[in-house]
Amino acid sequence: MTDIAIELLRDISRKLDAVLALMKIAFRDSIEAAKESSFARSKIKKSIYELCNGRNTVGDMAEELGKEPAYIRVYLATLEDEGLIVRKGDTYEAVV
């Protein structure tokens, strides 16, 4: 990839981060209500969400919570489906 392409992708990423920040502000109440509803049913789900900081792998989360990786993956998939986290390589990051 050329330097120009890399810089263009970085610029796009910065702009998307800005859009995300604005959306978080605009939809704060709805986001918080969705998180509260989701986490009310499952304390483990909230614990997994809180570990989605962009640094923890599935293995890290499993070790931290004393659960099997497959168990953690089920909840990560649900959190992804709900739009609360995104996968970034081998780690997960909370979006909201």
C-alpha positions in Angstrom: 0.0 0.0 0.0 1.3 3.4 -0.9 1.9 6.2 1.7 -0.9 8.2 0.1 -3.3 5.4 0.5 -2.3 4.8 4.1 -2.8 8.5 4.9 -6.1 8.5 3.2 -7.3 5.6 5.3 -6.1 7.3 8.5 -8.0 10.4 7.5 -11.1 8.3 6.8 -10.7 6.7 10.2 -10.4 10.0 12.0 -13.5 11.3 10.3 -15.4 8.1 11.2 -14.3 8.5 14.8 -15.7 12.1 14.8 -19.0 10.9 13.4 -19.2 8.2 16.0 -18.5 10.7 18.8 -21.4 12.9 17.5 -23.7 9.9 17.3 -22.9 9.0 20.9 -23.8 12.4 22.0 -27.0 12.6 19.9 -28.2 9.1 20.9 -26.8 8.9 24.5 -30.2 8.2 26.1 -31.1 5.5 23.7 -27.7 3.9 23.9 -27.7 3.9 27.7 -31.2 2.4 27.7 -30.1 -0.3 25.3 -27.1 -1.1 27.5 -29.1 -1.1 30.7 -31.7 -3.5 29.1 -29.0 -5.8 27.8 -27.0 -5.9 31.0 -30.0 -6.3 33.3 -30.4 -9.8 32.1 -26.8 -10.9 32.5 -24.1 -9.7 34.8 -21.5 -11.8 32.9 -22.4 -10.0 29.7 -21.7 -6.6 31.4 -18.4 -7.9 32.7 -17.4 -9.1 29.3 -18.4 -5.7 27.8 -16.3 -3.9 30.3 -13.3 -6.0 29.2 -13.7 -4.9 25.6 -11.1 -2.2 25.7 -9.3 -2.9 22.5 -6.5 -4.8 24.3 -8.1 -7.9 25.7 -8.3 -11.1 23.6 -10.9 -13.8 24.1 -8.3 -15.7 26.0 -7.6 -12.8 28.3 -11.3 -12.3 29.0 -11.8 -16.0 29.7 -8.9 -16.1 32.1 -10.0 -12.9 33.9 -13.5 -14.2 34.3 -12.7 -17.9 34.9 -14.7 -19.1 31.9 -14.0 -21.1 28.8 -13.2 -19.1 25.6 -16.2 -20.6 23.8 -18.5 -19.3 26.6 -17.0 -15.8 26.2 -17.3 -15.9 22.4 -21.1 -16.5 22.7 -21.5 -13.3 24.6 -19.1 -11.4 22.3 -21.2 -12.4 19.3 -24.4 -11.1 21.1 -22.7 -7.9 22.0 -21.6 -7.5 18.4 -25.1 -8.2 17.2 -26.4 -5.5 19.5 -23.9 -3.0 18.1 -22.2 -2.5 21.5 -18.7 -3.8 20.5 -16.6 -4.3 17.3 -13.9 -6.8 16.6 -10.5 -5.4 15.9 -8.2 -8.2 14.9 -7.9 -10.5 17.9 -9.4 -8.0 20.3 -12.8 -6.4 20.9 -13.6 -2.7 21.6 -16.7 -1.1 23.0 -18.3 1.2 20.5 -20.6 2.9 22.9 
